[in-house]
Amino acid sequence: MEELERLAEELIESGQAFHDYHQVLGVSHNATRKQIKDVYKRLAFVLHPDRNLSTPMRDRYNERFKSIADAYALLTDPQKRHV
């Protein structure tokens, strides 16, 4: 769990736009759907806006939460994943 929290912090601090959805979630390009789902669930738990209401960086958490949600949606849709 500490590794995922570290990854979440790195995503927030980077502030850069990601073009590689695998990089957004921190998974390899040959990750299985189950691996993608597991990582997404853990990151979503850490970054979820409801968990970070009083955090000074709440807006950045929200932004990253949206990024990982978009990445998850794209990577778990077989038609979109191979486009």
ChimeraX attribute file (.defattr): number of C-alpha atoms within 10 A of each C-alpha:
attribute: neighborCount
match mode: 1-to-1
recipient: residues
	/A:1	9
	/A:2	7
	/A:3	8
	/A:4	17
	/A:5	15
	/A:6	11
	/A:7	16
	/A:8	23
	/A:9	15
	/A:10	11
	/A:11	24
	/A:12	19
	/A:13	13
	/A:14	9
	/A:15	11
	/A:16	8
	/A:17	10
	/A:18	13
	/A:19	9
	/A:20	11
	/A:21	20
	/A:22	19
	/A:23	14
	/A:24	21
	/A:25	23
	/A:26	19
	/A:27	15
	/A:28	12
	/A:29	11
	/A:30	9
	/A:31	13
	/A:32	13
	/A:33	13
	/A:34	10
	/A:35	13
	/A:36	20
	/A:37	17
	/A:38	12
	/A:39	17
	/A:40	23
	/A:41	15
	/A:42	15
	/A:43	22
	/A:44	18
	/A:45	15
	/A:46	19
	/A:47	24
	/A:48	17
	/A:49	20
	/A:50	11
	/A:51	13
	/A:52	15
	/A:53	13
	/A:54	9
	/A:55	11
	/A:56	9
	/A:57	12
	/A:58	17
	/A:59	14
	/A:60	17
	/A:61	24
	/A:62	17
	/A:63	16
	/A:64	25
	/A:65	23
	/A:66	16
	/A:67	18
	/A:68	25
	/A:69	18
	/A:70	13
	/A:71	22
	/A:72	21
	/A:73	16
	/A:74	17
	/A:75	22
	/A:76	15
	/A:77	11
	/A:78	11
	/A:79	9
	/A:80	10
	/A:81	12
	/A:82	8
	/A:83	6
